[in-house]
Every structure is written in structure tokens, then in C-alpha cells.
């Protein structure tokens, strides 16, 4: 009973735009009704726009419900045994045309600002290229001469604390506070690279290079998934991003380059022998 009451309160708070607490994680959590906490300026703006839209929707709902209730009370058969007969009301018709137009304009302006803001950045300090496959992701760091594939960790191989269906064998490591250009493509069918906490959701299309950007504000691990139906294993190609301070990121790139070179050297020696 207590759990149901808690869920009911949370649902009511969400509807009113006053949810008592957000989902306090950078991943999906049970019974979450709000967005994941914003970890990028793009997601912060998405959350603000959502709050504006919900406020407008609730105000319209309350107004229409109140008008409907008044009409039912004022013009029911008992109070009006002989219905009034009239047509046209110029003022009313102008009002119900102009007011929705103004509401749409008030919604459109911040929507367009957000679309242009999240489209691309002119101040990128690095680039991450993402390629979707059936059913895994490939990542390239052109500025650091790095590339690798990331596959989902199977249930039997999960370690304590790792998330089922969201953990990958290789993490995408990115620096905090750095504008990052993200280029997306695919080599088979359409995929979609989506990380909710970062406000990123962009299609990866074969034969086309899409662009978006991200700036991560807080260190941590952020999870996402493919969000475009791409085949039988669509639900098994997660995204796992580990955000660290810039100096740690540079140390990771150097360490990964050395390890990759050593692995390549060992494979070459094994092939010759």
C-alpha cells in the first residue's frame, strides 16, 4: 500500500510539473517518471522546454475542463427547457483563432532555439565518430588515433555492480567540460545513438554522415541504447560512456594507444610463428 501511495504521489507531481524527486541516476531506474538528471547543457534545455510544454498543456486542460463544466451546468435541459438558438459570434471566433496561434508561437520560439542549439557546435575541441552495426557500435577518436568496437556484456559475464543490457565490454571515455563533435554513420541499416542523460539521440544512417555534439558537465558513467528498430538484436546494443576529467582522458588515450600497439604486435608475432 505504501509503495502504491508513493507511486501515486510521484505521478501526480509529475503531471503538475512538481515531481517530489528526480531519477537520481545516470541510467534507467524503477518507477522513474521524469527525465534522467541532466548532465549536459542540451539536456538542461530539453528539460526546461518540457516543463514549459507541460505547463501549457495543463493550463489548456484546466481551462477546457472548466468551460465544459460551466456549459454543462449553465445550459442543461433543466435550466434551459427551451434551448436558445443563435449562430456566429465574431469576437469569440477571433479569440479562439488568435489565442491558439499565440500559444503555438510561444511554443515554437523556444523549440527552434533548442533545435539550433543542439544541431552542432562551432567550438569542438575533439571529434568522436560512431558507427552502428548489427548489433554493436564502433568508435573512432580521429584526434587521438584510436578506434575500437563495443559489444554488450552477456548476462553470464556480468560482474557485481554491472547493469544488465546496458554494460559494454569497452567504455567510451570522454572528457568533462569539452565540446565534442559527434559524427554518426552505419554500415548496414539505420540505428540511433541515444544517451538520455546527455540529451543525445541521432540516427546513424548508411551512406550518410550525421552530426551532433555533446558537452558533459559532470564525471560519471552514462548509459544509452540504440533507439531505432534495427533487427532481431536491436535491444542488445547498449551505449556506455565514462566521463572523466581532461587530464585523466589524455592519460587514458595514451595508455590505450600503447596497449593497442602491444596487442597488435603480439598478434603479428603469433601469426609469424
Backbone as a ProteinNet text record, in pm:
[ID]
protein_1_A
[PRIMARY]
XXXXXXXXXXXXXXXXXXXXXXXXXXXXXXXXXXXXXXXXXXXXXXXXXXXXXXXXXXXXXXXXXXXXXXXXXXXXXXXXXXXXXXXXXXXXXXXXXXXXXXXXXXXXXXXXXXXXXXXXXXXXXXXXXXXXXXXXXXXXXXXXXXXXXXXXXXXXXXXXXXXXXXXXXXXXXXXXXXXXXXXXXXXXXXXXXXXXXXXXXXXXXXXXXXXXXXXXXXXXXXXXXXXXXXXXXXXXXXXXXXXXXXXXXXXXXXXXXXXXXXXXXXXXXXXXX
[TERTIARY]
82.3	0	86.9	193.3	281.2	347.7	389	455.6	359	234.1	135.4	107.9	102.4	80.9	196	318.8	437.5	435.1	398.6	391.4	284	168.2	58.8	100.6	172.8	219.8	318.5	409.9	508.4	441	341.5	269.9	197.1	130.4	60.2	157	270.6	369.6	424.7	442.9	493.4	393.1	265.7	161.2	156.8	176.7	171.5	304.5	405.5	538.5	610.7	567	626.2	667.9	727.9	766.5	852.5	825.2	896.8	1044.4	1083.3	1227.1	1251.6	1369	1403.3	1462.5	1483.3	1553.8	1700.6	1749.3	1884.7	1984.6	1999.6	2095	2119.5	2229.7	2260.1	2221.5	2115.1	2069.9	1921.2	1851.6	1710.7	1697.9	1596.3	1570.3	1423.3	1389.4	1249.4	1159.7	1040.3	935.9	971.1	1070.5	1104.9	999.1	955.8	855.4	909.1	1019.5	1080.4	1198.4	1258	1382.9	1492.5	1595.9	1715.4	1776.9	1847.4	1908	1998.8	1986.8	2063.7	2212	2294.1	2439.4	2506	2426.9	2479.6	2389.7	2440.6	2356	2238.6	2256.8	2146.5	2032	2064.1	1959	1892.5	1966.3	1906.6	1800.9	1831.7	1735	1616.4	1640.2	1529.2	1434.6	1491.1	1409.2	1329.2	1392	1321.2	1207.7	1233.6	1127.1	1013.5	1047	942.8	855.9	918.9	842.8	747.9	796.8	711.5	592.9	619.6	512.8	410.3	457.5	365	279.5	338.9	263.1	153.3	186.5	86.3	-24	13.8	-84.3	-178.8	-122.7	-205.5	-299.9	-248.8	-333.6	-449.8	-421.2	-527.6	-628.2	-577.5	-666.2	-759.5	-702.9	-783.6	-888.6	-847.5	-940.5	-1054.4	-1020.4	-1123.5	-1216.9	-1161.3	-1244.8	-1338.7	-1286.5	-1370.1	-1481.5	-1448.6	-1550.9	-1656.3	-1612.5	-1706.9	-1800	-1742.3	-1825.1	-1924.7	-1880.7	-1971.9	-2085.3	-2052.2	-2155.9	-2256	-2207.1	-2296.7	-2390.2	-2332.3	-2414.7	-2511.6	-2461.2	-2541.7	-2646.9	-2616.4	-2707.3	-2766.9	-2785.6	-2850	-3000.2	-3067.7	-3209.4	-3297	-3256.9	-3339.3	-3337.1	-3222.2	-3213.3	-3259.7	-3254.8	-3294.7	-3389.6	-3512.6	-3607.7	-3628.4	-3615.9	-3626.8	-3488.4	-3418	-3280.8	-3276.7	-3172.7	-3150.9	-3098.5	-3140.4	-3097.4	-3024.6	-2895.8	-2817.2	-2700.7	-2639.5	-2520.9	-2427.7	-2298.4	-2193.3	-2175.1	-2047.7	-2006.9	-1867.7	-1862.5	-1736.9	-1623.6	-1651	-1546.6	-1494.9	-1588.1	-1548.5	-1467.4	-1506.9	-1436.4	-1296.1	-1283.2	-1149.8	-1062.9	-1123.5	-1048.8	-999.5	-1088.4	-1042.5	-954.8	-936.1	-836	-703.2	-710.9	-590.2	-516.3	-591.4	-525.7	-444.3	-499.8	-415	-293.8	-310.6	-196.7	-86.6	-124.7	-25.3	40.7	-38.2	18.7	120.6	86.3	179.9	307.1	292.9	409.9	498	434.5	510.6	584.2	528.8	595.4	704	676.4	767.1	901.5	900.3	1025.3	1129.3	1097.8	1199.5	1230.9	1135.7	1162.1	1268.4	1254	1351.6	1488.3	1490.4	1618.3	1688.4	1611.8	1670.4	1720.8	1643.3	1685.1	1817.6	1831.5	1955.9	2071	2041.6	2145.7	2202	2113.7	2158	2207.5	2197.4	2233.1	2382.3	2465.9	2610.7	2682.2	2810.7	2890.2	3003.6	3035.5	3146.6	3275.8	3269.6	3385.4	3432.4	3414.5	3452	3602.4	3641.7	3783.3	3828.1	3733.4	3768.1	3647.9	3673.4	3568.3	3559	3436.9	3410	3324.3	3372.7	3293.9	3231	3101.1	3024.3	2965.3	2986	2930.6	2844.6	2723.1	2632.3	2640.1	2637.2	2637.7	2526.2	2491	2404.1	2493.9	2507	2441.1	2541.9	2621.1	2722.1	2761.7	2842.2	2889	3040.5	3085.1	3228.2	3256.5	3370.6	3406.2	3545.3	3557.8	3687.1	3713	3839.4	3885.3	3987.4	3944.2	4038.2	4151.4	4122.8	4225.7	4330.2	4300.5	4391.1	4432	4393.9	4434.5	4394.5	4269.1	4216.8	4087.6	4062.1	3934.8	3913.7	3788.4	3755	3606.7	3568.2	3428.9	3380.8	3252.6	3194.4	3073.8	3081	2974.1	2908.7	2783	2714.5	2773.7	2786.7	2833.2	2716.1	2733.5	2626.7	2596.1	2475.2	2431.6	2528.1	2576.9	2664.5	2800.7	2837.5	2969.3	2965.5	2848.1	2836.9	2906.2	2973	3036.1	2944.9	2964.3	2880.6	2880.8	2762.4	2750.5	2729.7	2755.4	2734.1	2587	2540.2	2398.5	2366.9	2264.8	2220.8	2165.6	2205.3	2161.4	2215.5	2295.5	2349.7	2501.4	2565.9	2711.3	2777.8	2884.4	2960.7	3101.2	3164.2	3298.8	3404.1	3375.5	3465	3384.6	3435.7	3367.9	3411.9	3319.1	3354.1	3398	3522.8	3575.5	3580.5	3520.1	3514.8	3550.7	3610	3647.5	3529.4	3531.9	3427.5	3456.3	3350.3	3363.9	3420.8	3427.1	3485	3376.3	3356.3	3261.4	3313	3232.5	3275.2	3184	3243.2	3167.4	3147.4	3023.4	2992.2	2942.4	3015.6	2978.1	2922.3	2810.1	2742.2	2714.1	2736.2	2708.8	2670.7	2638.3	2605.5	2652.3	2676.2	2724.1	2623.4	2502.3	2404.7	2263.7	2204.3	2069	2072.2	1957.6	1950.6	1953.3	2041.7	2046.8	2024.6	2020.4	2008.3	2088.1	2182.4	2272	2207.7	2159.7	2081.6	2134.7	2165.2	2208.2	2120.7	2015.8	1917.3	1974.5	2066.5	2118.1	2195.6	2243.5	2319.9	2235.3	2109	2022.2	2061.2	2118.6	2163.5	2077.7	2027.1	1952.7	1954	2049.7	2069.9	2081.6	2015.3	2016.8	2153.7	2189.4	2307.7	2257.3	2282.1	2221.1	2329.4	2310	2408.8	2424.3	2548.7	2575	2558.8	2537.7	2517.5	2591.8	2647.7	2720.8	2639.7	2579.5	2505.8	2598.2	2563.9	2647.9	2564	2615.3	2558.7	2674.4	2646.6	2755.7	2710.8	2806.9	2776.7	2886.9	2847.3	2943.6	2896.6	2974.3	2935.3	2979.8	2887.7	2915.9	2968.8	2937.5	2973	3039.9	3146.6	3206	3105.3	3118.6	3029.2	3015.9	2933.1	2906.4	2762.4	2746.5	2615.7	2581.3	2456	2413.3	2307.9	2310.6	2209.8	2191.8	2108.3	2080.3	2048.8	2052.5	2004.3	1854.7	1810.3	1669.5	1600	1652	1587.4	1582.4	1461.4	1444.9	1532.3	1630.3	1731.9	1748.2	1659.8	1670.9	1643.9	1665.8	1626.8	1700.6	1824	1901.1	1908.6	1808.6	1803.1	1818.3	1759	1763.2	1891.3	1992.5	2115.4	2239.5	2225.9	2342.7	2346	2384	2384.4	2501.6	2494.8	2598.7	2643.6	2772.6	2826.6	2937.2	2913.3	3007.5	3061.6	3193.3	3259	3321	3266.4	3315.2	3415	3532	3639.2	3697.3	3777.2	3845.9	3942	3975	4051.2	4187.9	4255.8	4388.4	4379.7	4275.3	4256.3	4222.3	4147.4	4115.1	4242	4328.9	4452.8	4540.7	4543.1	4619.1	4559.4	4425.8	4359.2	4392.1	4391.5	4421.5	4562.9	4657.7	4796.2	4809.2	4747.2	4752.8	4686.8	4574.1	4501.8	4580.8	4647.9	4729.8	4842.7	4908.4	5019.7	4969.7	4857.1	4802.8	4758.9	4699.2	4655.7	4775.3	4881	5001.5	5065.1	5070.1	5126.7	5043.5	4910	4822.1	4843.1	4857.2	4878.9	5013.5	5113.9	5245.8	5243	5172.3	5163.9	5091.1	4986.9	4914.6	5002.2	5080.1	5168.1	5273.8	5331.4	5431.2	5370.3	5248.7	5180.9	5149.4	5119.7	5090.8	5215.8	5329.5	5454.1	5500	5481.9	5526.6	5434.3
-119.9	0	126.5	124.9	241	268.1	158.8	175.8	234.5	186.4	238.7	386.1	422	562	648.6	597.7	670.1	692.5	587.4	598	697.9	694.7	785.9	931.1	957	1092.3	1138.4	1048.4	1082.4	1112.5	1029.1	1050.6	1183.7	1215.6	1342.9	1459.3	1446.3	1553.6	1573.7	1463.8	1474	1543.7	1507.1	1570	1719.6	1760.6	1901.6	1972.1	1896.2	1955.2	1977.6	1908.4	1928.2	1796.2	1709.8	1577.7	1592.3	1515.1	1533.9	1500.4	1418	1390.6	1343.3	1376.3	1326	1186.9	1123.6	995.4	1023.2	983.3	1019.3	915.7	907.9	814.5	856.1	808.8	836.3	715.5	650.1	525.9	510.3	421.7	397.2	339.4	383.4	331.5	293.1	196.4	154	269.3	273.6	368.5	512.7	534.5	672.2	726.9	849.8	913.2	1040.1	1091.5	1210.7	1172.7	1275.1	1254.5	1214.5	1151.5	1133.8	1272	1288.7	1419.1	1465	1590.9	1645.3	1647.8	1601.9	1604.5	1680.4	1758	1838.4	1959.8	2067.8	2185.8	2155.9	2065.1	2028.8	1966.1	1871.9	1806.8	1904.1	1999.9	2101.6	2180.9	2215.1	2291.2	2205.3	2077	1986.9	1977.7	1967.1	1959.3	2087	2202.4	2330.5	2342.7	2301.4	2307.3	2212.9	2095.2	2000.4	2057.9	2127.2	2190.2	2296.6	2377	2478.2	2413.8	2308.9	2242.7	2180.6	2115.6	2055.3	2161.4	2276.5	2385	2434.1	2451.1	2495.2	2391.5	2263.9	2156.9	2151.8	2162.5	2156.8	2276.9	2395.6	2514.6	2500.1	2448.1	2427.9	2324.7	2216.1	2112.3	2167.4	2246.3	2304	2399.3	2484.2	2580.5	2509.8	2412.7	2342	2265	2200.2	2127.2	2221.6	2337.2	2435.1	2488	2519.9	2567.5	2460.9	2336.9	2228.2	2210.7	2216.4	2204.3	2317.9	2441	2555.3	2542	2498.3	2480.9	2373.6	2262.9	2156.3	2208.2	2290.4	2342.2	2451.2	2543.8	2660.7	2629.7	2535.4	2514	2373.6	2312.6	2181.2	2196.9	2083.8	2086.1	2140.7	2118.9	2165.3	2317.4	2378.2	2524	2591.9	2517.7	2575.4	2480	2472	2381	2416.7	2544.6	2588	2635.7	2556.1	2592.4	2723.6	2801.6	2923.8	2888	2963.9	2938.2	3061.2	3041.5	3152.2	3093.7	3173.7	3132.1	3250.9	3218.8	3318.4	3407.7	3430.6	3527.3	3573.1	3686.4	3732.9	3742.6	3800.1	3816.1	3680.3	3587.2	3455.1	3380.7	3391.4	3320.8	3378.1	3510.8	3571	3524.3	3518.9	3479.6	3336.8	3241.8	3103	3070.4	3168	3153.4	3218.2	3336.1	3410.6	3350.2	3307.6	3255.2	3129.2	3026.9	2911.2	2949.3	3048.9	3091.3	3150.2	3229.8	3287.3	3178.9	3078.7	2967.6	2890.7	2863.1	2792.4	2873.6	3005.6	3091	3087.1	3088.7	3083.8	2951.2	2844.3	2713.8	2704.4	2762.1	2747.2	2816	2935.1	3010.4	2936.6	2890.4	2813.7	2679.5	2622	2495.3	2513.6	2619.9	2646.2	2679	2756.2	2787.2	2659.4	2566.3	2440.4	2357.7	2352	2274.3	2326.1	2457.4	2514	2493.8	2500.7	2483.3	2341	2241.3	2102.6	2048.6	2127.7	2078	2047.6	2147.6	2127.9	2240.2	2220.2	2322.5	2367.3	2496.6	2550.4	2552.7	2510.4	2521.6	2385.6	2280.7	2146.3	2135.8	2074.6	2052.7	1912.9	1824.2	1690.3	1631.4	1520	1453.5	1308.1	1259.1	1117.5	1068.9	965.6	907.6	777.3	763.6	647.4	578.6	447.5	369.5	256.6	248.9	145.2	21	-95.3	-224.5	-311.9	-414.4	-517.2	-619.6	-619.4	-528.4	-486.6	-386.4	-330.2	-193.7	-122	10.4	9.7	85.3	110.1	257	282.6	419.5	453.8	575.2	625.3	761.9	780	909.9	962.9	1034.3	1078.7	1165.8	1244.4	1334.4	1259.9	1135.2	1060.1	925.1	903.3	781.3	654.9	651.2	536.7	488.6	359.3	303.1	168.3	134.5	4.9	-22.7	-148.5	-190.4	-212.1	-189.5	-207.9	-300.6	-415.2	-514.1	-522	-559.7	-578.2	-696.2	-681.6	-790.9	-884.8	-1012.4	-1111	-1127.4	-1172.7	-1188.5	-1274.9	-1381.8	-1474.6	-1414	-1307.1	-1247.1	-1120.5	-1080.7	-958.4	-972.7	-867.3	-863.1	-787.5	-804.3	-732.6	-581.7	-523.7	-380.1	-341.6	-433.3	-402.7	-418.8	-335.7	-331.8	-425.4	-504.9	-596.4	-516.9	-556.7	-498.7	-357.3	-304.6	-169.7	-164.8	-271	-272.3	-321.8	-254.4	-295.7	-337.4	-416.4	-464.8	-354.8	-250.6	-135.2	-8.1	77.5	203.3	312	399.9	521.7	623.9	658.9	754.3	892.7	991.1	1128	1225.5	1340.1	1439.2	1525.6	1570.8	1658.5	1803.4	1878.5	2020.7	2054.8	1958.4	1978.5	1964	2063.4	2045.9	1939.3	1837.2	1722.3	1709.5	1711.7	1685.4	1535.5	1494	1352	1329	1246.8	1210.5	1069.1	1048.1	918.5	863.2	732	662	518.1	440.1	298.4	223.4	94.3	16.6	-88	-89.2	-190.7	-132.7	-103.1	-47.4	77.1	143.6	263.8	226	289.2	279.4	419.4	429.4	560.1	558.6	650.7	659.8	753.6	698.2	777.7	759.9	872.3	873.5	975.7	932	1025.2	1133.6	1099.9	1199.4	1310.8	1284.4	1383.8	1455.8	1415.9	1481	1453.1	1335.2	1298.6	1185.4	1201	1094.3	1126.3	1068	1098.5	969.1	966	846.2	823.9	695.9	654.6	588.1	650.7	609.9	562.4	446.4	400.4	501.4	529.3	620.5	767.3	798.1	937.6	964.4	1084.4	1123.1	1229.5	1192	1286.8	1345.9	1464.4	1532.9	1584.7	1570.2	1632.8	1669.7	1709.1	1743.7	1721.5	1718	1699.9	1765.4	1818.2	1864.1	1809.9	1720.9	1655.1	1742.4	1771.9	1864.3	1796.3	1667.5	1600.3	1466.8	1433.2	1299.2	1192.4	1076.4	965.6	871.8	771.4	675.3	692.4	710.8	737.3	626.2	585.4	470.9	512.1	443.3	463.3	335.3	341.2	225.1	270.5	177.3	204.6	232.4	340.8	380.6	379.4	301.6	281.5	132.1	80.1	-63.5	-109.5	-197.3	-230.1	-380.3	-460.1	-604.1	-681.4	-812.5	-900.8	-870.7	-820.7	-789.4	-639.2	-567.8	-422.5	-385.9	-463.3	-432.5	-473.4	-515.3	-567.3	-494.5	-365.8	-286.1	-156.8	-170.2	-54.6	39.9	154.1	257	284.6	287.9	310.5	415.6	531.7	643.6	672.8	677.2	710.1	848.1	945.2	1083.1	1108.8	1160.8	1185.6	1325.1	1369.3	1497.2	1490.3	1606.2	1610.9	1544.7	1565.2	1505.3	1352.4	1299.9	1155.7	1101.2	1179.1	1136.1	1125.6	1225.4	1221.7	1104.4	1075.7	960.2	830.6	823.7	703.8	683.7	790.6	777.2	724.3	776.9	731.4	584.7	548.4	409.9	315.4	356.4	271.5	255.6	363.3	354.2	253.8	260.5	168.2	24.7	4.5	-130.6	-186.9	-102.3	-146.7	-183.2	-102.2	-132.2	-262.9	-286.1	-410.9	-531.6	-516.6	-627.3	-658.7	-553.7	-575.2	-644.1	-602.9	-662.2	-810	-841.6	-981.8	-1067.9	-1011.5	-1087.3	-1112.9	-1008	-1024.1	-1132.3	-1133	-1233.5	-1373.5	-1381.3	-1512.2	-1564.2	-1472.7	-1515.4	-1565.9	-1501.7	-1545.1	-1680.6	-1702.7	-1828.8	-1942.1
0	0	0	82.5	89.4	-45.1	-112.5	-242.5	-345.1	-344.9	-438.4	-411.1	-282	-246.1	-295	-279.9	-323.6	-473.8	-547.6	-694	-735	-664.6	-696.7	-674.5	-563.8	-535.1	-640.9	-679.1	-782	-914.7	-951.8	-1077.4	-1076.2	-964	-954.1	-963.3	-895.7	-900.2	-1040	-1113.5	-1249.9	-1339.5	-1325.4	-1406.2	-1380.3	-1255	-1219.2	-1240.2	-1287	-1304.3	-1174.4	-1066.5	-934.8	-874.1	-952.7	-902	-778.1	-671.4	-546.4	-554.1	-647.5	-662.9	-805.1	-862.2	-994.2	-983.9	-1098.6	-1100.3	-1072.2	-955.8	-913.6	-963.6	-1094.4	-1152.7	-1296.4	-1352.7	-1492.7	-1577.5	-1537.4	-1600.5	-1570.6	-1639	-1605.3	-1464.4	-1392.5	-1258.5	-1248.5	-1162.6	-1148.7	-1103.9	-1161.2	-1125.2	-1158.4	-1240.9	-1278.6	-1374.5	-1349.4	-1434.1	-1501	-1452.5	-1510.4	-1598.9	-1661.7	-1733	-1635.1	-1688.1	-1607.4	-1581.7	-1468.5	-1438.8	-1552.4	-1588.5	-1700	-1667.4	-1760.8	-1744.1	-1858.5	-1933.3	-2043.1	-2060.7	-2120.8	-2143	-2235.7	-2330.4	-2419.6	-2341.5	-2251.2	-2173.8	-2078.9	-2026	-1939.1	-2016.2	-2140.9	-2221.7	-2261.9	-2288.1	-2319	-2199.8	-2079.5	-1958.6	-1938.5	-1961.8	-1946.9	-2047.3	-2172.1	-2273.6	-2238.2	-2187.9	-2147.4	-2036.2	-1940.4	-1832.1	-1886.9	-1982.6	-2045.5	-2116.6	-2196	-2270.6	-2176	-2070.9	-1974.6	-1906.4	-1876.1	-1813.8	-1906.4	-2034.9	-2132.8	-2147	-2155.3	-2171	-2050.5	-1930.9	-1809.5	-1803.3	-1839.8	-1838.2	-1936.9	-2056.8	-2155.8	-2105.8	-2046.7	-1994.9	-1886.8	-1794.1	-1686	-1742.4	-1837.7	-1896.9	-1970.4	-2053.9	-2131	-2037.5	-1936.1	-1840.2	-1766.2	-1724.9	-1654.7	-1744.9	-1869.9	-1963.3	-1989.3	-2005.5	-2029.4	-1909.8	-1788.3	-1668.5	-1657	-1690.1	-1683.6	-1783.4	-1906.9	-2009.7	-1967	-1910.6	-1864.7	-1755.3	-1663.6	-1553.3	-1599.2	-1685.5	-1723	-1828.7	-1919.2	-2031.6	-2033.9	-1918	-1916.2	-1939.6	-1964.1	-2000.6	-1887.5	-1762.9	-1650.5	-1640.8	-1662	-1653.4	-1781.3	-1893.7	-2022.4	-2094.5	-2051.9	-2118.3	-2265.1	-2297	-2436.9	-2480.9	-2560.6	-2599	-2676.3	-2648.1	-2724.8	-2862.5	-2961.4	-3098.5	-3150.2	-3179.6	-3232.6	-3311	-3392.9	-3469.3	-3482.7	-3485.7	-3504.8	-3382.5	-3354	-3253.1	-3293.6	-3357	-3418	-3316.7	-3201.6	-3100.1	-3053.8	-3028.8	-2982.3	-3087.9	-3214	-3321.3	-3342.3	-3328.7	-3338.3	-3221.9	-3103	-2984.2	-2994.3	-3035.5	-3036.3	-3157.5	-3245	-3351.7	-3310.7	-3251	-3217.2	-3097.8	-2994.7	-2874.6	-2904	-2975.8	-3010.2	-3095.1	-3184.9	-3266.3	-3179.6	-3079.6	-2988	-2903.3	-2862.9	-2784.9	-2867.9	-2994.3	-3082.6	-3104.6	-3116.5	-3133.9	-3009.2	-2892.1	-2766.9	-2751.4	-2808	-2804.1	-2911.4	-3028.9	-3142.8	-3119.3	-3061.7	-3046.9	-2963.2	-2841.9	-2767.3	-2832.7	-2904.7	-2973.4	-3082.4	-3161.2	-3266.8	-3208.2	-3098.1	-3033.5	-2988.7	-2933.3	-2887.9	-3006	-3114.3	-3231.8	-3287.9	-3297.6	-3349.2	-3251.3	-3120.9	-3020.1	-3023.4	-3036.4	-3028.3	-3162.7	-3268.3	-3401.9	-3413	-3387	-3397.4	-3324.5	-3298.3	-3231.3	-3322.7	-3315.6	-3394	-3313.9	-3187.9	-3099.6	-3049.8	-3129.2	-3085.5	-3064.4	-2951.2	-2922.4	-2963.7	-2989.9	-3035.8	-3109.4	-3177	-3255.4	-3215.5	-3205.6	-3183.8	-3299.8	-3368.2	-3477.3	-3429.1	-3452.4	-3407.8	-3530.7	-3538.7	-3649.7	-3593.6	-3638.8	-3592.6	-3680.5	-3616.4	-3686.5	-3628.2	-3698.8	-3641.6	-3570.9	-3434.7	-3343.3	-3239.8	-3273.1	-3183.5	-3237.5	-3161.5	-3203.2	-3220.8	-3320.8	-3339	-3308.8	-3244.9	-3206.2	-3258.3	-3307.8	-3354.6	-3291.8	-3248.9	-3198.2	-3299.5	-3403.2	-3507.9	-3454.5	-3350.7	-3296.2	-3214.4	-3177.1	-3089.8	-3149.7	-3275.7	-3346.8	-3269.7	-3227.1	-3153	-3216.9	-3207.6	-3253.1	-3186.2	-3162.3	-3104.2	-3123.7	-3103.9	-3106.6	-2964	-2941.4	-2808.6	-2819.3	-2751.4	-2751.6	-2613.4	-2611.6	-2484.1	-2408.8	-2276.4	-2192.4	-2165.2	-2195.3	-2175.3	-2026.6	-1998	-1858.3	-1777.6	-1837.2	-1764.8	-1732	-1802.8	-1782.5	-1698.1	-1653.9	-1575.3	-1439.9	-1397.5	-1266.2	-1169.6	-1039.2	-941.7	-966.8	-969.6	-992.3	-1136.8	-1229.8	-1370.9	-1406.8	-1497.9	-1531.5	-1647.7	-1631.1	-1735.8	-1854.9	-1974.9	-2101.9	-2127	-2035	-2052.8	-2046.3	-1999.4	-1983.8	-2111.2	-2153.2	-2271.3	-2230.9	-2317.8	-2284.4	-2296.1	-2374.6	-2384.2	-2358.8	-2271.7	-2243.1	-2340.4	-2373.9	-2446.5	-2341.5	-2341.6	-2243.9	-2308.5	-2240.1	-2292	-2181.3	-2218.2	-2116.8	-2075.3	-1951.9	-1898.2	-1936.5	-1966.9	-1994.2	-2129.8	-2219.9	-2352.9	-2459.1	-2546.4	-2656.9	-2753.7	-2777.5	-2857.2	-2978.7	-3096.4	-3219.3	-3232.3	-3258.3	-3273.7	-3415.6	-3491.4	-3627.3	-3626	-3693	-3685.9	-3824.7	-3838.5	-3964	-3930.8	-4031.9	-4014.5	-4138.1	-4122.1	-4236.5	-4283.2	-4226.2	-4268.9	-4274.7	-4157.9	-4152.7	-4064.3	-4048.7	-3966.4	-3818.3	-3744.7	-3599.4	-3541.4	-3410.4	-3346.5	-3217.7	-3207.3	-3091.3	-2990.2	-2878.2	-2783	-2641.6	-2576.6	-2436.3	-2364.4	-2293.5	-2237.8	-2147.5	-2057.3	-1962.9	-2032	-2153.8	-2228.5	-2331.9	-2347	-2444.2	-2587.8	-2613.1	-2747.7	-2801.3	-2920.2	-2988.2	-3137.4	-3208.8	-3350.2	-3429.3	-3544.8	-3629.6	-3692.7	-3704.6	-3780.5	-3908.3	-4021.9	-4147.8	-4245.6	-4309.8	-4408.9	-4523	-4559.4	-4670.1	-4636.3	-4509.8	-4470.8	-4341	-4328.6	-4208.3	-4135.1	-4023.3	-3940.6	-3834.6	-3789.8	-3691.4	-3576.1	-3456.5	-3338.5	-3247	-3123.9	-3033.3	-2889.6	-2801.1	-2659.6	-2576.8	-2461.7	-2362	-2227.3	-2172.4	-2047.9	-1930.3	-1840.6	-1731.3	-1605.9	-1588.5	-1462.8	-1491.1	-1418.4	-1433.4	-1392.9	-1452.8	-1420.2	-1537.7	-1520.7	-1627.2	-1674.2	-1802.2	-1861.7	-1960.2	-1959.1	-2038.7	-2141.8	-2253.6	-2356.4	-2435	-2536.1	-2620.3	-2761.2	-2852.9	-2987.6	-2980.1	-3042.4	-3033.6	-3168.9	-3261.2	-3391.6	-3418.7	-3438.8	-3459.5	-3575.9	-3547	-3647	-3668.6	-3611.3	-3632.2	-3504.9	-3513.4	-3404	-3274.1	-3281.8	-3161.5	-3134.8	-3179.3	-3157.4	-3010.5	-2921.2	-2778.7	-2709.6	-2786.8	-2726.8	-2779	-2806.2	-2845.5	-2764.5	-2635.4	-2545.1	-2571.1	-2505.2	-2511.4	-2368.5	-2346.1	-2211.7	-2221.5	-2161.7	-2168.6	-2029.8	-2019.9	-1893	-1908	-1834.5	-1842	-1729.9	-1767.3	-1670.1	-1693.7	-1599.9	-1616.2	-1735.2	-1790.5	-1914.8	-1901.4	-1789.3	-1773.4	-1767.7	-1703.9	-1699.8	-1837.9	-1915.6	-2051.9	-2136.1	-2126.7	-2204.5	-2162.2	-2031.5	-1983.5	-2036.4	-2043.7	-2096.8	-2244.6	-2321.5	-2464.5	-2485.3	-2406.2	-2420.7	-2379.7	-2269.6	-2222.7	-2322.7	-2376.3	-2471.7	-2600.6	-2645.6	-2766.8	-2747.8	-2633.2	-2606.2	-2599.2	-2529.4	-2515.9	-2650.9	-2733.3	-2865.5	-2952.3	-2943.3	-3021.6	-2975.8	-2847.2	-2796	-2837.8	-2831.2	-2873.9	-3022.4	-3104.6	-3247.5	-3271.5	-3193.5	-3208.5	-3170	-3061.3	-3015.7	-3118.5	-3179.7	-3281.3	-3404.2	-3438.5	-3555.3	-3529	-3408.6	-3376	-3374.5	-3321.6	-3316.7	-3455.8	-3548.4	-3684.7	-3755	-3728.2	-3793	-3740.5	-3609.9	-3554.6	-3597.2
[MASK]
+++++++++++++++++++++++++++++++++++++++++++++++++++++++++++++++++++++++++++++++++++++++++++++++++++++++++++++++++++++++++++++++++++++++++++++++++++++++++++++++++++++++++++++++++++++++++++++++++++++++++++++++++++++++++++++++++++++++++++++++++++++++++++++++++++++++++++++++++

